[in-house]
């Protein structure tokens, strides 16, 4: 029978090196807070309980996880990782199963790795704890794991390690899996007789060993357990996530002309045979259908692109933009809260906001849907196959009928009927010779001033 799973996520640290008013674990990677990345991976295991241990800046964290139904435990004093985990005991009262101990600032741990930890804990040799280890390029000040095979013989913090122990390359990520029946009993025995005067979570491994119960280590790559304590480390984790996502996009059938210049959000969806040119940014909430081309220097957020769409270069799609099959959005066109019908085109220098554009319509260069009066937003409706001439202002609320034509340079304030031509321009005033006389007068005036 599969044991139920609970997760304790430590998020009580102050994060002073971030130099930010935003809690460390809420800084985004790929448009989603680190803590929510981790919780998404935890949720793939269908946990029975999830507890976040908070401390400094707790209000921000509690607000972020409130919609997710996550339990909260408070660490009022920063007395070490063992002390932090112990604060979750009440939240896990009555739980009988496997407890995963994770860190809110280590966001890239996959559900597969968590599952490996759980499975190893449940193996026939029944280890007391399972520790996730890794071998970094620079072991630096990480705690060390000494092991015989995967059986842990000693764990030691760097500050307390001998030179021989510091030469070991297998390091402790801090992530563990422990049975709930063991965890809090072992934590109650942890002391703080060490160089930092803190209660170290890894000490439970050695306490279990003193009871005659061995623990096991499994390994993962350095990138998966990269922690974030500074802006530079945040950028490193972002890059690692992006590199993995770019590789996945290409494996799934998308062409990235210059992969290193494309930036995805955590929830970007790409169809097959999509072409993404250089310097494209996907914000959250973008879904791209098959055979779409996204030209260079485009920015998309909260947008849906159906099959065969083409956008850019230099296009901006804002939340609520929906482009139906075969629609075309060209250079320096911005679309917000608007549906562009199948085969419709806006190829140059336009703003289309709070609008519905019918199938096959053509929006000329410089067209603007004037949707805001300083207080309220209003909607523009453009019918199928309508033609909007260049440099037109459609002043909402207004409807342009099917097959209608709006002449270039028009400022349209009233509805245009189906098949109607609407031209709204001031009468042209012609004064022959006026410009010549003006230039002559100005030249004389300038010459007089130069003479003093």
KELO-374622 format. One record per atom (N, C-alpha, C): x, y, z. Coordinates in steps of 0.2 Angstrom, whole numbers, padded with zeros to 4 digits, always signed. Layout:
BEGIN
XYZ;...
! end
This chain:
BEGIN
+0004-0006+0000;+0000+0000+0000;+0004+0006+0000;+0003+0011-0004;+0007+0017-0005;+0006+0022+0001;+0011+0024+0004;+0011+0028+0010;+0008+0035+0008;+0004+0038+0012;+0002+0045+0010;+0009+0050+0011;+0008+0056+0008;+0014+0060+0008;+0012+0067+0010;+0016+0070+0014;+0016+0077+0017;+0022+0080+0015;+0022+0087+0014;+0028+0091+0012;+0028+0097+0017;+0034+0098+0020;+0036+0104+0024;+0041+0108+0020;+0039+0114+0019;+0043+0118+0015;+0045+0124+0019;+0052+0125+0020;+0054+0130+0024;+0055+0137+0020;+0052+0142+0023;+0052+0148+0020;+0052+0154+0025;+0056+0153+0030;+0056+0157+0036;+0062+0162+0036;+0067+0161+0031;+0073+0165+0031;+0071+0172+0029;+0076+0177+0031;+0075+0184+0030;+0077+0186+0023;+0081+0182+0020;+0084+0184+0013;+0087+0191+0013;+0091+0193+0017;+0094+0199+0017;+0098+0201+0011;+0101+0196+0009;+0106+0197+0003;+0102+0198-0004;+0095+0197-0004;+0091+0199-0009;+0090+0207-0010;+0091+0210-0004;+0090+0217-0003;+0083+0219-0007;+0078+0217-0004;+0072+0217-0007;+0066+0218-0002;+0061+0222-0004;+0055+0222+0000;+0050+0216-0001;+0052+0212-0006;+0048+0206-0008;+0051+0200-0004;+0047+0196-0001;+0050+0190+0002;+0054+0186-0003;+0060+0183-0001;+0064+0179-0005;+0061+0174-0009;+0057+0170-0006;+0053+0164-0010;+0048+0166-0015;+0046+0173-0015;+0041+0175-0019;+0044+0179-0025;+0051+0179-0026;+0054+0182-0032;+0052+0177-0037;+0051+0179-0043;+0048+0175-0049;+0054+0172-0053;+0053+0166-0055;+0057+0162-0060;+0052+0160-0065;+0053+0163-0071;+0048+0161-0077;+0041+0164-0076;+0041+0170-0072;+0035+0173-0071;+0030+0170-0065;+0033+0165-0061;+0030+0162-0056;+0034+0162-0050;+0032+0164-0044;+0036+0164-0038;+0039+0158-0037;+0045+0158-0034;+0049+0152-0033;+0045+0147-0029;+0042+0149-0023;+0038+0145-0019;+0032+0141-0023;+0029+0145-0027;+0024+0141-0031;+0026+0136-0036;+0032+0137-0039;+0035+0132-0043;+0036+0126-0039;+0039+0127-0033;+0040+0121-0029;+0033+0117-0027;+0028+0121-0025;+0022+0118-0023;+0019+0115-0029;+0020+0117-0035;+0017+0114-0041;+0020+0107-0042;+0027+0106-0041;+0030+0100-0041;+0028+0095-0036;+0027+0098-0030;+0024+0094-0024;+0017+0091-0026;+0013+0095-0029;+0006+0093-0030;+0006+0088-0035;+0011+0087-0039;+0011+0081-0044;+0011+0074-0040;+0013+0074-0034;+0013+0068-0030;+0007+0067-0026;+0002+0072-0027;-0005+0071-0023;-0004+0071-0016;+0000+0076-0013;+0001+0075-0006;-0006+0076-0001;-0005+0073+0004;-0011+0073+0009;-0011+0080+0013;-0005+0082+0014;-0004+0089+0018;+0002+0092+0015;+0002+0099+0015;+0007+0104+0013;+0008+0109+0019;+0014+0110+0021;+0015+0115+0027;+0020+0119+0025;+0019+0126+0025;+0025+0131+0024;+0027+0134+0030;+0033+0134+0032;+0035+0137+0038;+0038+0144+0037;+0035+0149+0040;+0036+0156+0039;+0039+0159+0045;+0042+0165+0043;+0045+0169+0049;+0045+0176+0047;+0051+0179+0045;+0051+0186+0043;+0047+0186+0037;+0043+0192+0036;+0039+0193+0030;+0033+0188+0029;+0031+0185+0035;+0026+0180+0034;+0020+0182+0031;+0018+0188+0032;+0011+0190+0029;+0011+0190+0021;+0017+0191+0018;+0018+0190+0011;+0017+0183+0009;+0020+0179+0012;+0020+0172+0010;+0013+0169+0011;+0010+0171+0017;+0003+0168+0019;-0002+0170+0013;-0001+0176+0011;-0006+0179+0006;-0005+0175-0001;+0002+0174-0002;+0003+0170-0009;+0000+0163-0009;+0000+0160-0003;-0002+0153-0003;-0009+0152-0001;-0012+0157+0002;-0019+0156+0004;-0024+0153-0001;-0024+0155-0007;-0028+0151-0012;-0027+0144-0013;-0021+0142-0010;-0019+0135-0012;-0021+0130-0006;-0024+0133-0001;-0026+0128+0005;-0020+0125+0009;-0014+0129+0009;-0008+0126+0012;-0008+0128+0019;-0006+0123+0023;-0005+0124+0030;+0001+0129+0032;+0000+0133+0037;+0006+0137+0039;+0008+0136+0046;+0015+0136+0047;+0018+0135+0054;+0023+0141+0054;+0024+0144+0060;+0028+0150+0061;+0034+0148+0065;+0040+0150+0063;+0046+0150+0066;+0048+0157+0068;+0047+0159+0075;+0047+0165+0077;+0055+0167+0078;+0059+0163+0080;+0066+0164+0080;+0070+0159+0075;+0075+0162+0072;+0079+0158+0067;+0084+0154+0071;+0083+0148+0073;+0087+0144+0077;+0090+0138+0073;+0089+0138+0066;+0092+0133+0062;+0086+0129+0059;+0089+0124+0054;+0084+0121+0050;+0080+0115+0054;+0083+0112+0059;+0080+0107+0063;+0074+0111+0067;+0076+0116+0070;+0071+0120+0074;+0065+0122+0069;+0067+0124+0063;+0061+0126+0058;+0057+0121+0057;+0059+0115+0055;+0055+0109+0054;+0051+0107+0060;+0053+0108+0066;+0050+0106+0072;+0043+0110+0072;+0043+0116+0070;+0038+0120+0070;+0031+0118+0067;+0033+0113+0062;+0027+0110+0058;+0024+0104+0062;+0026+0103+0068;+0023+0097+0071;+0016+0097+0072;+0013+0103+0074;+0006+0103+0076;+0002+0103+0069;+0005+0106+0064;+0001+0106+0057;+0001+0099+0055;+0005+0094+0057;+0005+0087+0054;+0002+0082+0059;-0001+0085+0065;-0004+0081+0070;-0008+0076+0067;-0007+0069+0068;-0012+0064+0066;-0010+0061+0059;-0005+0064+0056;-0003+0062+0049;+0002+0056+0050;+0001+0051+0046;+0005+0045+0046;+0007+0043+0039;+0013+0045+0038;+0016+0043+0031;+0023+0046+0030;+0025+0048+0024;+0031+0050+0022;+0031+0058+0022;+0036+0061+0025;+0036+0068+0025;+0042+0070+0021;+0041+0074+0016;+0047+0077+0012;+0048+0084+0015;+0055+0086+0016;+0057+0092+0019;+0060+0096+0013;+0058+0101+0011;+0060+0105+0005;+0061+0112+0007;+0064+0116+0003;+0066+0123+0004;+0063+0128-0001;+0059+0133+0001;+0056+0138-0004;+0060+0141-0008;+0067+0142-0007;+0072+0145-0011;+0076+0140-0015;+0073+0134-0015;+0076+0129-0020;+0071+0126-0024;+0069+0130-0030;+0063+0129-0033;+0062+0124-0039;+0068+0122-0041;+0068+0118-0047;+0068+0110-0046;+0067+0108-0040;+0067+0101-0038;+0061+0098-0041;+0062+0093-0045;+0056+0090-0049;+0052+0085-0045;+0046+0084-0048;+0042+0079-0044;+0045+0072-0045;+0049+0071-0050;+0052+0064-0051;+0057+0063-0046;+0061+0068-0044;+0066+0067-0039;+0063+0066-0032;+0058+0070-0031;+0054+0069-0025;+0051+0062-0024;+0049+0059-0030;+0046+0052-0030;+0052+0047-0028;+0058+0049-0031;+0063+0044-0030;+0065+0044-0022;+0065+0050-0019;+0066+0050-0012;+0061+0046-0008;+0055+0047-0010;+0049+0043-0007;+0050+0036-0008;+0052+0034-0014;+0052+0027-0015;+0058+0024-0012;+0064+0027-0011;+0070+0025-0008;+0068+0024+0000;+0064+0028+0003;+0062+0028+0010;+0058+0022+0011;+0054+0020+0006;+0050+0014+0007;+0053+0007+0004;+0059+0007+0003;+0063+0001+0000;+0063-0004+0006;+0065-0010+0004;+0065-0016+0009;+0070-0015+0014;+0075-0011+0014;+0080-0010+0019;+0078-0005+0024;+0072-0001+0022;+0069+0003+0027;+0074+0008+0030;+0077+0013+0026;+0082+0018+0029;+0078+0022+0034;+0081+0025+0039;+0078+0030+0044;+0076+0036+0040;+0081+0039+0036;+0080+0045+0032;+0083+0044+0025;+0080+0048+0021;+0083+0048+0014;+0086+0055+0013;+0092+0056+0011;+0095+0063+0010;+0096+0064+0003;+0094+0070+0000;+0096+0071-0007;+0103+0074-0007;+0108+0071-0011;+0114+0074-0011;+0116+0076-0018;+0121+0080-0019;+0124+0082-0026;+0131+0083-0026;+0134+0084-0031;+0141+0085-0032;+0142+0091-0036;+0143+0097-0032;+0144+0103-0036;+0151+0104-0039;+0151+0108-0044;+0158+0110-0046;+0162+0113-0041;+0159+0117-0037;+0163+0120-0031;+0159+0118-0025;+0162+0113-0021;+0158+0111-0015;+0158+0117-0009;+0162+0122-0010;+0162+0128-0005;+0160+0126+0002;+0155+0129+0005;+0153+0128+0012;+0147+0124+0013;+0146+0119+0008;+0140+0115+0009;+0142+0109+0014;+0137+0107+0018;+0138+0101+0022;+0140+0095+0018;+0144+0091+0021;+0146+0085+0017;+0143+0079+0020;+0142+0074+0015;+0139+0067+0016;+0145+0062+0015;+0146+0058+0020;+0151+0052+0019;+0147+0046+0019;+0148+0042+0014;+0144+0036+0012;+0147+0030+0010;+0145+0025+0012;+0147+0018+0009;+0142+0016+0004;+0143+0016-0002;+0138+0015-0007;+0133+0021-0006;+0126+0019-0005;+0121+0024-0004;+0120+0024+0004;+0123+0021+0008;+0122+0021+0015;+0126+0026+0018;+0123+0031+0022;+0127+0036+0025;+0130+0034+0031;+0137+0036+0031;+0141+0034+0037;+0142+0040+0042;+0141+0046+0039;+0142+0052+0043;+0140+0058+0039;+0136+0063+0042;+0135+0069+0039;+0137+0075+0044;+0140+0080+0041;+0143+0085+0045;+0143+0092+0041;+0141+0097+0045;+0141+0104+0042;+0148+0106+0041;+0149+0110+0036;+0156+0113+0034;+0159+0116+0040;+0156+0120+0044;+0159+0123+0049;+0162+0118+0054;+0159+0112+0055;+0161+0108+0060;+0166+0102+0057;+0167+0102+0050;+0170+0097+0046;+0178+0097+0047;+0181+0092+0047;+0188+0091+0047;+0191+0093+0040;+0197+0094+0039;+0200+0095+0032;+0199+0089+0028;+0199+0083+0031;+0198+0077+0027;+0191+0076+0025;+0186+0078+0029;+0179+0078+0027;+0177+0083+0022;+0181+0089+0023;+0179+0094+0018;+0182+0092+0011;+0186+0088+0010;+0188+0085+0004;+0183+0081+0000;+0178+0079+0004;+0173+0075+0001;+0169+0079-0004;+0167+0076-0010;+0163+0080-0015;+0156+0079-0014;+0153+0074-0011;+0146+0073-0010;+0143+0078-0005;+0139+0082-0007;+0136+0087-0003;+0129+0086-0001;+0127+0090+0004;+0120+0089+0007;+0116+0095+0004;+0110+0093+0000;+0106+0098-0002;+0101+0101+0003;+0101+0097+0009;+0096+0099+0014;+0089+0096+0013;+0088+0093+0007;+0081+0090+0006;+0081+0083+0009;+0076+0081+0012;+0075+0075+0015;+0069+0072+0015;+0068+0065+0015;+0062+0061+0016;+0062+0057+0023;+0057+0058+0027;+0057+0055+0033;+0050+0052+0035;+0050+0047+0038;+0043+0044+0041;+0041+0049+0046;+0034+0051+0046;+0032+0055+0051;+0032+0052+0058;+0032+0046+0059;+0033+0042+0065;+0040+0043+0068;+0045+0045+0064;+0052+0046+0066;+0054+0053+0067;+0051+0057+0062;+0054+0064+0062;+0054+0068+0068;+0048+0069+0071;+0048+0074+0077;+0051+0071+0083;+0051+0064+0084;+0054+0061+0089;+0062+0062+0089;+0065+0062+0083;+0072+0063+0082;+0073+0070+0083;+0069+0075+0080;+0070+0082+0081;+0071+0084+0088;+0067+0081+0092;+0066+0083+0099;+0073+0081+0103;+0077+0077+0100;+0084+0075+0103;+0090+0079+0100;+0088+0083+0095;+0094+0087+0092;+0096+0093+0096;+0102+0093+0097;+0105+0099+0101;+0108+0104+0097;+0111+0109+0100;+0114+0115+0097;+0121+0116+0099;+0125+0110+0100;+0132+0111+0102;+0136+0110+0096;+0136+0116+0092;+0140+0116+0086;+0143+0123+0085;+0147+0124+0080;+0150+0131+0079;+0145+0137+0078;+0139+0135+0076;+0134+0141+0075;+0129+0141+0080;+0129+0136+0085;+0124+0136+0090;+0117+0135+0088;+0116+0132+0082;+0110+0131+0079;+0108+0123+0079;+0101+0122+0078;+0098+0115+0078;+0098+0113+0071;+0103+0108+0069;+0103+0106+0062;+0099+0100+0061;+0095+0101+0055;+0091+0095+0053;+0095+0089+0051;+0101+0090+0048;+0105+0084+0047;+0107+0079+0053;+0107+0082+0059;+0108+0079+0065;+0104+0073+0066;+0098+0073+0063;+0093+0067+0064;+0096+0061+0061;+0100+0062+0056;+0103+0056+0053;+0108+0052+0057;+0112+0056+0061;+0117+0053+0065;+0113+0050+0072;+0108+0054+0074;+0104+0051+0080;+0101+0045+0078;+0098+0044+0072;+0096+0037+0070;+0101+0032+0070;+0107+0034+0067;+0113+0029+0067;+0115+0027+0074;+0114+0031+0078;+0116+0029+0085;+0111+0024+0088;+0105+0024+0085;+0100+0020+0087;+0100+0013+0083;+0105+0013+0079;+0106+0007+0075;+0102+0007+0068;+0100+0013+0066;+0096+0013+0060;+0100+0017+0055;+0101+0014+0049;+0105+0018+0044;+0101+0022+0040;+0104+0027+0037;+0100+0032+0032;+0103+0031+0025;+0100+0033+0020;+0102+0032+0013;+0103+0039+0010;+0107+0040+0005;+0108+0046+0001;+0106+0044-0007;+0102+0048-0010;+0102+0048-0017;+0104+0054-0020;+0107+0054-0026;+0110+0060-0029;+0106+0063-0035;+0107+0069-0036;+0104+0073-0042;+0109+0078-0044;+0108+0081-0050;+0112+0086-0052;+0112+0093-0049;+0118+0096-0049;+0118+0103-0045;+0113+0108-0047;+0111+0108-0054;+0106+0113-0056;+0099+0112-0052;+0097+0106-0051;+0091+0105-0048;+0090+0107-0041;+0096+0107-0038;+0095+0109-0031;+0099+0116-0029;+0099+0120-0035;+0102+0127-0034;+0098+0131-0030;+0101+0134-0025;+0097+0139-0020;+0098+0146-0022;+0093+0150-0020;+0093+0157-0022;+0094+0161-0015;+0099+0165-0015;+0100+0169-0009;+0102+0176-0011;+0103+0177-0018;+0105+0184-0020;+0102+0185-0027;+0102+0191-0030;+0099+0192-0036;+0103+0188-0042;+0110+0188-0040;+0114+0184-0045;+0112+0177-0045;+0111+0174-0040;+0109+0167-0040;+0102+0166-0043;+0097+0171-0042;+0091+0171-0045;+0091+0171-0052;+0096+0175-0055;+0097+0175-0062;+0100+0168-0065;+0104+0165-0061;+0106+0159-0062;+0101+0153-0063;+0097+0153-0058;+0091+0149-0058;+0086+0150-0064;+0085+0156-0065;+0081+0158-0071;+0084+0155-0077;+0090+0156-0078;+0094+0154-0084;+0093+0146-0085;+0094+0143-0079;+0094+0135-0079;+0087+0133-0081;+0082+0136-0079;+0075+0135-0080;+0074+0136-0088;+0076+0142-0090;+0075+0144-0097;+0078+0139-0102;+0084+0137-0100;+0088+0132-0105;+0084+0125-0105;+0082+0123-0100;+0078+0117-0100;+0072+0117-0104;+0068+0123-0103;+0062+0124-0107;+0063+0125-0114;+0068+0128-0116;+0070+0129-0123;+0071+0122-0126;+0075+0118-0123;+0077+0112-0125;+0070+0108-0126;+0066+0108-0121;+0059+0105-0122;+0055+0107-0128;+0055+0114-0129;+0051+0116-0134;+0053+0114-0141;+0060+0113-0142;+0063+0111-0148;+0061+0103-0149;+0062+0100-0143;+0061+0093-0144;+0053+0091-0145;+0049+0096-0144;+0042+0095-0145;+0040+0097-0152;+0044+0100-0156;+0043+0102-0163;+0042+0109-0164;+0045+0113-0160;+0045+0121-0162;+0052+0122-0164;+0053+0127-0168;+0059+0130-0171;+0061+0136-0167;+0066+0136-0164;+0069+0142-0160;+0075+0144-0164;+0075+0150-0168;+0080+0152-0172;+0087+0153-0168;+0086+0157-0163;+0091+0158-0158;+0089+0157-0151;+0089+0151-0149;+0086+0148-0143;+0088+0153-0137;+0094+0155-0136;+0097+0158-0130;+0093+0165-0130;+0090+0167-0135;+0087+0174-0134;+0079+0174-0133;+0076+0168-0132;+0069+0167-0131;+0068+0165-0124;+0063+0169-0121;+0062+0168-0114;+0054+0166-0113;+0053+0160-0110;+0047+0157-0109;+0044+0159-0102;+0038+0159-0101;+0035+0159-0094;+0033+0152-0092;+0032+0151-0086;+0031+0144-0083;+0025+0140-0086;+0020+0144-0089;+0014+0140-0092;+0014+0141-0100;+0019+0143-0103;+0019+0144-0110;+0017+0137-0114;+0012+0138-0119;+0011+0132-0122;+0012+0133-0130;+0016+0129-0133;+0018+0129-0140;+0015+0123-0144;+0012+0125-0150;+0010+0119-0154;+0016+0117-0158;+0015+0112-0163;+0020+0110-0168;+0021+0115-0173;+0027+0114-0176;+0029+0118-0182;+0028+0126-0180;+0029+0128-0174;+0029+0135-0172;+0037+0137-0174;+0037+0143-0177;+0044+0146-0178;+0044+0152-0173;+0049+0153-0169;+0050+0158-0165;+0057+0161-0167;+0057+0168-0169;+0063+0171-0171;+0066+0174-0165;+0072+0177-0166;+0076+0179-0160;+0073+0185-0156;+0074+0185-0149;+0072+0190-0145;+0065+0191-0144;+0062+0185-0143;+0055+0185-0141;+0054+0183-0134;+0049+0187-0130;+0048+0186-0123;+0040+0183-0123;+0039+0178-0119;+0033+0175-0117;+0031+0177-0110;+0026+0181-0109;+0024+0182-0102;+0019+0176-0100;+0017+0176-0094;+0012+0171-0092;+0006+0171-0096;+0003+0165-0097;-0004+0164-0100;-0004+0164-0107;+0001+0162-0111;+0001+0162-0118;+0000+0155-0121;-0004+0154-0126;-0005+0148-0129;-0005+0149-0136;+0000+0145-0140;+0001+0146-0147;+0000+0139-0150;-0004+0140-0156;-0007+0134-0160;-0001+0132-0165;-0003+0127-0169;+0002+0125-0174;+0003+0130-0179;+0009+0129-0182;+0011+0133-0188;+0011+0140-0187;+0012+0143-0181;+0012+0150-0180;+0019+0152-0181;+0020+0158-0183;+0026+0162-0184;+0026+0168-0179;+0031+0168-0175;+0032+0174-0171;+0039+0177-0172;+0038+0183-0176;+0044+0186-0178;+0048+0190-0172;+0054+0192-0174;+0059+0195-0169;+0056+0200-0165;+0058+0201-0159;+0057+0206-0154;+0050+0207-0153;+0046+0202-0152;+0039+0202-0150;+0038+0200-0143;+0033+0203-0140;+0032+0202-0133;+0024+0200-0132;+0023+0194-0129;+0017+0191-0128;+0015+0190-0121;+0009+0191-0119;+0007+0190-0112;-0001+0189-0112;-0003+0183-0109;-0010+0182-0108;-0014+0182-0115;-0011+0179-0120;-0014+0179-0127;-0015+0172-0129;-0019+0171-0134;-0021+0165-0137;-0020+0166-0145;-0015+0162-0148;-0014+0162-0155;-0016+0155-0158;-0021+0155-0162;-0023+0149-0166;-0019+0148-0172;-0020+0142-0175;-0016+0139-0180;-0015+0144-0186;-0008+0144-0188;-0007+0148-0194;-0006+0156-0193;-0006+0158-0187;-0006+0165-0185;+0001+0168-0187;+0002+0174-0188;+0009+0177-0189;+0009+0184-0185;+0014+0185-0181;+0014+0191-0178;+0021+0194-0178;+0022+0201-0178;+0028+0204-0178;+0031+0205-0185;+0038+0208-0185;+0042+0209-0179;+0039+0215-0175;+0042+0215-0169;+0040+0221-0164;+0033+0221-0163;+0029+0216-0162;+0022+0216-0160;+0022+0215-0152;+0016+0218-0150;+0015+0217-0143;+0008+0214-0142;+0007+0208-0139;+0001+0205-0137;+0000+0206-0130;-0005+0209-0127;-0007+0210-0120;-0012+0205-0118;-0014+0205-0112;-0019+0200-0109;-0025+0201-0113;-0029+0196-0114;-0035+0196-0118;-0035+0196-0125;-0029+0196-0128;-0028+0196-0135;-0029+0189-0138;-0034+0188-0142;-0036+0182-0146;-0035+0182-0153;-0031+0179-0156;-0030+0179-0163;-0032+0172-0166;-0037+0173-0170;-0040+0167-0174;-0036+0165-0179;-0038+0159-0182;-0034+0156-0187;-0032+0160-0193;-0025+0160-0194;-0023+0164-0200;-0022+0171-0199;-0024+0174-0193;-0024+0181-0192;-0016+0184-0193;-0015+0190-0194;-0009+0193-0195;-0008+0199-0191;-0003+0200-0187;-0002+0206-0183;+0005+0208-0185;+0006+0214-0187;+0013+0216-0190;+0017+0220-0185;+0022+0223-0188;+0027+0227-0184;+0024+0233-0181;+0026+0234-0174;+0023+0239-0170;+0016+0240-0169;+0013+0234-0169;+0005+0233-0168;+0004+0231-0161;+0000+0234-0157;-0002+0232-0150;-0009+0230-0150;-0010+0224-0147;-0017+0221-0146;-0018+0220-0139;-0024+0222-0136;-0026+0221-0129;-0033+0220-0129;-0035+0214-0125;-0042+0213-0124;-0046+0213-0130;-0043+0210-0135;-0047+0211-0142;-0046+0204-0146;-0051+0202-0149;-0051+0196-0154;-0050+0198-0161;-0045+0196-0164;-0044+0197-0171;-0046+0191-0175;-0051+0192-0179;-0054+0186-0183;-0050+0182-0187;-0052+0177-0190;-0048+0172-0194;-0047+0176-0201;-0040+0176-0202;-0038+0180-0208;-0038+0187-0208;-0040+0190-0203;-0039+0197-0202;-0032+0200-0201;-0031+0206-0203;-0024+0209-0204;-0024+0216-0200;-0018+0217-0197;-0016+0223-0194;-0009+0223-0195;-0006+0226-0200;+0001+0224-0202;+0005+0230-0200;+0003+0236-0198;+0008+0241-0196;+0005+0246-0191;+0009+0247-0186;+0009+0253-0182;+0002+0255-0179;-0002+0250-0176;-0009+0251-0174;-0009+0249-0167;-0015+0252-0164;-0017+0249-0157;-0024+0247-0157;-0025+0241-0155;-0032+0238-0156;-0033+0235-0149;-0037+0239-0145;-0039+0237-0138;-0046+0237-0137;-0049+0233-0133;-0056+0232-0131;-0060+0232-0138;-0058+0227-0142;-0061+0227-0148;-0063+0220-0151;-0067+0219-0156;-0069+0213-0159;-0068+0215-0167;-0063+0211-0170;-0062+0212-0177;-0064+0206-0181;-0068+0207-0186;-0071+0201-0189;-0067+0198-0194;-0069+0192-0196;-0065+0188-0201;-0063+0192-0207;-0057+0192-0209;-0055+0195-0215;-0054+0202-0216;-0055+0205-0210;-0055+0213-0210;-0048+0215-0211;-0047+0221-0213;-0040+0224-0214;-0040+0231-0210;-0035+0231-0206;-0034+0237-0202;-0028+0241-0204;-0029+0247-0207;-0023+0251-0210;-0018+0253-0205;-0013+0255-0208;-0007+0258-0203;-0009+0264-0199;-0007+0264-0193;-0009+0270-0189;-0016+0270-0186;-0020+0265-0187;-0027+0265-0184;-0026+0264-0177;-0031+0267-0173;-0032+0267-0166;-0039+0266-0164;-0040+0261-0160;-0047+0261-0157;-0046+0265-0150;-0050+0270-0150;-0049+0275-0144;-0054+0272-0139;-0052+0268-0134;-0056+0264-0130;-0057+0267-0123;-0053+0273-0121;-0053+0275-0114;-0054+0283-0114;-0059+0285-0110;-0060+0292-0109;-0057+0295-0103;-0053+0291-0100;-0050+0293-0093;-0053+0291-0087;-0059+0288-0088;-0063+0285-0083;-0065+0278-0084;-0068+0276-0090;-0071+0270-0092;-0068+0268-0099;-0068+0261-0100;-0066+0258-0106;-0072+0256-0110;-0072+0257-0117;-0077+0256-0121;-0075+0251-0127;-0080+0248-0130;-0078+0243-0135;-0079+0245-0142;-0075+0243-0147;-0076+0244-0154;-0077+0237-0157;-0082+0237-0162;-0084+0231-0166;-0082+0232-0173;-0078+0228-0176;-0077+0229-0183;-0079+0223-0187;-0084+0224-0191;-0087+0218-0195;-0082+0214-0199;-0085+0208-0202;-0081+0204-0206;-0079+0208-0213;-0073+0207-0215;-0071+0210-0222;-0071+0218-0222;-0072+0221-0216;-0072+0228-0216;-0065+0231-0218;-0064+0237-0221;-0058+0240-0222;-0057+0246-0219;-0052+0247-0214;-0051+0253-0211;-0045+0256-0214;-0046+0262-0217;-0040+0266-0220;-0035+0268-0215;-0029+0270-0217;-0024+0271-0213;-0025+0278-0209;-0022+0278-0203;-0022+0284-0199;-0029+0286-0197;-0033+0281-0195;-0040+0282-0193;-0041+0281-0186;-0045+0285-0183;-0047+0284-0175;-0054+0282-0175;-0055+0276-0172;-0062+0273-0171;-0063+0275-0163;-0068+0279-0162;-0069+0282-0155;-0075+0278-0152;-0073+0273-0148;-0078+0269-0145;-0082+0272-0140;-0088+0270-0139;-0091+0264-0142;-0093+0265-0149;-0091+0261-0154;-0093+0261-0161;-0093+0255-0164;-0097+0254-0169;-0097+0248-0173;-0096+0249-0180;-0092+0246-0184;-0091+0246-0191;-0094+0240-0194;-0098+0241-0198;-0102+0235-0201;-0098+0231-0206;-0101+0225-0208;-0098+0220-0212;-0097+0224-0219;-0091+0223-0222;-0089+0225-0229;-0089+0233-0229;-0089+0236-0224;-0089+0244-0224;-0082+0246-0225;-0081+0252-0227;-0075+0255-0228;-0074+0262-0225;-0069+0263-0221;-0068+0269-0217;-0062+0272-0221;-0063+0278-0224;-0058+0282-0227;-0052+0283-0223;-0046+0284-0226;-0040+0285-0222;-0041+0292-0219;-0038+0293-0213;-0038+0299-0209;-0044+0301-0206;-0049+0296-0205;-0056+0297-0202;-0056+0297-0195;-0060+0301-0192;-0061+0300-0184;-0068+0298-0184;-0070+0292-0183;-0076+0289-0183;-0079+0289-0176;-0085+0293-0175;-0088+0293-0168;-0095+0290-0168;-0098+0288-0174;-0104+0285-0175;-0104+0279-0179;-0109+0274-0178;-0108+0268-0181;-0108+0268-0189;-0105+0264-0192;-0105+0263-0199;-0109+0257-0201;-0113+0258-0206;-0118+0252-0208;-0114+0247-0212;-0117+0241-0213;-0114+0236-0218;-0113+0239-0224;-0107+0238-0228;-0106+0240-0234;-0106+0248-0236;-0106+0252-0230;-0105+0259-0231;-0098+0262-0231;-0097+0267-0235;-0091+0271-0235;-0092+0277-0230;-0087+0277-0226;-0087+0283-0221;-0081+0287-0221;-0081+0293-0223;-0075+0298-0223;-0077+0304-0218;-0072+0304-0214;-0073+0310-0209;-0067+0314-0208;-0067+0319-0213;-0061+0324-0213;-0063+0331-0213;-0059+0335-0211;-0061+0342-0212;-0060+0344-0219;-0063+0350-0221;-0062+0352-0228;-0055+0355-0229;-0052+0353-0235;-0046+0356-0236;-0046+0363-0238;-0042+0367-0235;-0041+0374-0237;-0035+0375-0241;-0036+0379-0247;-0030+0380-0252;-0029+0387-0253;-0023+0389-0252;-0021+0396-0252;-0015+0397-0257;-0016+0397-0264;-0010+0397-0268;-0005+0403-0267;+0001+0401-0267;+0006+0406-0266;+0008+0408-0258;+0003+0406-0254;+0004+0408-0247;+0011+0406-0244;+0013+0399-0245;+0019+0397-0243;+0025+0401-0245;+0025+0402-0252;+0031+0406-0254;+0031+0413-0251;+0026+0416-0250;+0026+0423-0246;+0028+0422-0239;+0026+0417-0236;+0028+0416-0229;+0035+0415-0229;+0038+0410-0233;+0045+0409-0233;+0049+0415-0234;+0047+0419-0239;+0051+0426-0240;+0051+0430-0234;+0045+0431-0231;+0045+0435-0225;+0049+0433-0220;+0049+0426-0218;+0053+0424-0213;+0061+0425-0215;+0063+0424-0221;+0070+0424-0223;+0072+0432-0222;+0068+0437-0223;+0070+0444-0222;+0070+0445-0215;+0066+0442-0211;+0066+0444-0204;+0072+0441-0201;+0074+0435-0203;+0080+0432-0200;+0086+0436-0202;+0086+0438-0208;+0092+0442-0211;+0093+0449-0207;+0087+0452-0205;+0087+0458-0202;+0090+0457-0195;+0088+0451-0191;+0090+0450-0185;+0098+0449-0185;+0100+0445-0190;+0107+0444-0191;+0112+0450-0191;+0109+0455-0194;+0112+0462-0195;+0113+0466-0189;+0108+0464-0184;+0108+0467-0177;+0104+0473-0177;
! end
